[in-house]
Amino acid sequence: MIVSRLYSVQALRAVAALAVLAGHLAQNEIRFLDAPLLPAWLQAGASGVDLFFVISGFVMVYVTRGMGRAAPAQSGRFLYQRAARIYPAYWLFTGLVLIGYLVMPGSLTRGLDELNLLASLTLWPVSSPPVLLVAWTLIHELYFYLVFAGLLLLPRRVFVPALCVWIAAILAAHWSGLAYSGAVAGLAFHPLTLEFIAGCAIGLLVCSGRRRFGVAALVAGLALWAASIAWIAPAGPADIPMGWLRVGIWGVPAVLTTYGVVTLEIDHRMRTPGPLVALGDWSYALYLAHLPVVALLVRLVDRFVPETGPLPNLIFIATASLASIAVAGLTFRLFERPVLAVTRKWGDRVFPAAPFLREPPIAARIW
């Protein structure tokens, strides 16, 4: 039996967002404060991004289960829903970061002349990073949604072969060098796309009833994740793996962990803690908000708190953690939910005869 609400997915999102937050706390403490208290290996919290990617692929297959070949209008509705979920909150925090550039010139990592504002606002792939640095992951998300919307237009019987062709195209592009011919090609054939596709594979397995190895997968996933962190033990951002290595050491554990957790919930062998579910609802806002909050507070602590032993570090860690979560909760309640309600009504008007599927409950929604 397949349930409509997967609380475990929300819990995984919460874990992923907290991991990324922890990684940036460690990075900023090492960079700005003396005698850091957080271990340097905590920067491996960047692996939460890989968990997010796997979850995205899984949820897209899960919420379209049982659906036949989509009409163009249904595929359009799908893309509209994804854009309505991503862009409003992203634009909000991008605007706040731009204000930070204006109010505190020279205190941030780049000058205004180095920003590609149009590419940042549209999440178009270019060689320079977006204004909101963590948004590089959203560029990958949108690319996945765009291709997935195209796959929905195909007969369902060719869905799996189409995924295999997608994998083959990525491998061929790297073998031929096409993947290195520009920002767009680099995105289209990026190895991290394999994490989305692996998430789709999990969705296919779960929905087909193949759920026998949930415990083993979860144990193996957590063990591999811990081993990868011990192996890399990143001392700084330059040590964070990318590309094929990252897919191998963080993507594989994310796939196993997601499969294990989801199958255990569906088979009623695991209960998801309520606080993690609630924090999972806030996970997108937490992901967008935490880096500006952390960057601001570490500079304030460095400037105004006297260097008396571990006090500045403790103040930074506590205030940045709590403030990031608080801002995420307020953003979810006061901005995201109202905006989602409005955009859903607009979608019903623009696509009145093309419901993609009933909008999934928030516990099954992709962030």
Salt bridges, closest charged atoms under 4 A:
ASP50 OD1 - ARG246 NE 2.91
ASP267 OD1 - ARG211 NE 3.06
GLU336 OE2 - ARG85 NH1 2.56
ASP348 OD1 - ARG77 NH2 2.83
GLU359 OE2 - ARG365 NE 3.62
